[in-house]
Amino acid sequence: MLEKYTKVFTDNSILVNRLHSLLKEEGIDSRITDRVESGRLAGFGVPTNSVELFIHNTDVEKAQPIIDSFKNKINS
C-alpha cells in the first residue's frame, strides 16, 4: 500500500528538526527531506531553507495545533 504524506513545514534544518521532535513527543511520525544535504552531496547548491517536513495524511488534524503553535513561536 502506498502511503500518502503531506508537507507541513519547510525551513532550515534546525527549525525542521525541532518541529520533528515536538511531533515525535506527541506520537506523530514525520519524515524529513533535506534538499540542502542532497544538493551538497550531488555537487550543487540549494537555498538553506530547503529542508521539508512531511507527516502522514491521517495525522494532519492531530498535528495542526502543534505546527501552528510552533510557527507562532518562531515568528514572534
Contact map, one row per residue, 1 for C-alpha under 8 A:
1110000000000000000000000000000000000000000000000000000000000000000000000000
1111000000000000000000000000000000000000000000000000000000000000000000000000
1111100000000000000000000000000000000000000000000000000100000000000000000000
0111110000000000000000000000000000000000000000000000000110000000000000000000
0011111000000000000000000000000000000000000000000000011110000000000000000000
0001111100000000000000000000000000000000000000000000011110010000000000000000
0000111111000000000000000000000000000000000000000001111000000000000000000000
0000011111000000000000000000000000000000000000000001111000000000001000000000
0000001111100001000000000000000000000000000000000001110000000000000000000000
0000001111110001000000000000000000000000000000001111100000000000000000000000
0000000011111011000000000000000000000000000000011111000000000000000000000000
0000000001111111000000000000000000000000000000011110000000000000000000000000
0000000000111111100000000000000001000000000000001010000000000000000000000000
0000000000011111110000000000000000000000000000000000000000000000000000000000
0000000000111111111000000000000000000000000000000000000000000000000000000000
0000000011111111111100000000000100000000000000000011100000000000000000000000
0000000000001111111110000000000000000000000000000000000000000000000000000000
0000000000000111111111000000000000000000000000000000000000000000000000000000
0000000000000011111111100000000000000000000000000000000000000000001001000000
0000000000000001111111110000011100000000000000000000100000000000000000000000
0000000000000000111111111000000000000000000000000000000000000000000000000000
0000000000000000011111111100000000000000000000000000000000000000010000000000
0000000000000000001111111111110000000000000000000000000000000010010000000000
0000000000000000000111111111110000000000000000000000000000000000000000000000
0000000000000000000011111111000000000000000000000000000000000000000000000000
0000000000000000000001111111000000000000000000000000000000000000000000000000
0000000000000000000000111111100000000000000000000000000000000000000000000000
0000000000000000000000111111110000000000000000000000001000100010000000000000
0000000000000000000000110011111000000000000000000000001100000000000000000000
0000000000000000000100110001111100000000000000000000111100000000000000000000
0000000000000000000100000000111110000000000000000000111000000000000000000000
0000000000000001000100000000011111000000000000000011110000000000000000000000
0000000000000000000000000000001111100000000000000011110000000000000000000000
0000000000001000000000000000000111111100000000000111000000000000000000000000
0000000000000000000000000000000011111110000001000111000000000000000000000000
0000000000000000000000000000000001111111000011111110000000000000000000000000
0000000000000000000000000000000001111111100000000000000000000000000000000000
0000000000000000000000000000000001111111110000000000000000000000000000000000
0000000000000000000000000000000000111111111111000000000000000000000000000000
0000000000000000000000000000000000011111111110000000000000000000000000000000
0000000000000000000000000000000000001111111100000000000000000000000000000000
0000000000000000000000000000000000000111111100000000000000000000000000000000
0000000000000000000000000000000000000011111110000000000000000000000000000000
0000000000000000000000000000000000000011111111000000000000000000000000000000
0000000000000000000000000000000000010011001111100000000000000000000000000000
0000000000000000000000000000000000110010000111110100000000000000000000000000
0000000000000000000000000000000000010000000011111100000000000000000000000000
0000000000110000000000000000000000010000000001111110000000000000000000000000
0000000001111000000000000000000000010000000000111110000000000000000000000000
0000000001110000000000000000000001110000000001111111000000000000000000000000
0000000001111001000000000000000111110000000000011111100000000000000000000000
0000001111100001000000000000000111100000000000000111110000000000000000000000
0000001111000001000100000000011110000000000000000011111000000000000000000000
0000111110000000000000000000011110000000000000000001111100000000000000000000
0000111100000000000000000001111000000000000000000000111110110000000000000000
0011110000000000000000000000110000000000000000000000011111110000000000000000
0001110000000000000000000000000000000000000000000000001111110000000000000000
0000000000000000000000000000000000000000000000000000000111111000000000000000
0000000000000000000000000001000000000000000000000000001111111110000000000000
0000010000000000000000000000000000000000000000000000001111111111000000000000
0000000000000000000000000000000000000000000000000000000001111111100000000000
0000000000000000000000000000000000000000000000000000000000111111100000000000
0000000000000000000000100001000000000000000000000000000000111111111000000000
0000000000000000000000000000000000000000000000000000000000011111111100000000
0000000000000000000000000000000000000000000000000000000000001111111110000000
0000000000000000000001100000000000000000000000000000000000000011111111000000
0000000100000000001000000000000000000000000000000000000000000011111111100000
0000000000000000000000000000000000000000000000000000000000000001111111110000
0000000000000000000000000000000000000000000000000000000000000000111111111000
0000000000000000001000000000000000000000000000000000000000000000011111111100
0000000000000000000000000000000000000000000000000000000000000000001111111110
0000000000000000000000000000000000000000000000000000000000000000000111111111
0000000000000000000000000000000000000000000000000000000000000000000011111111
0000000000000000000000000000000000000000000000000000000000000000000001111111
0000000000000000000000000000000000000000000000000000000000000000000000111111
0000000000000000000000000000000000000000000000000000000000000000000000011111
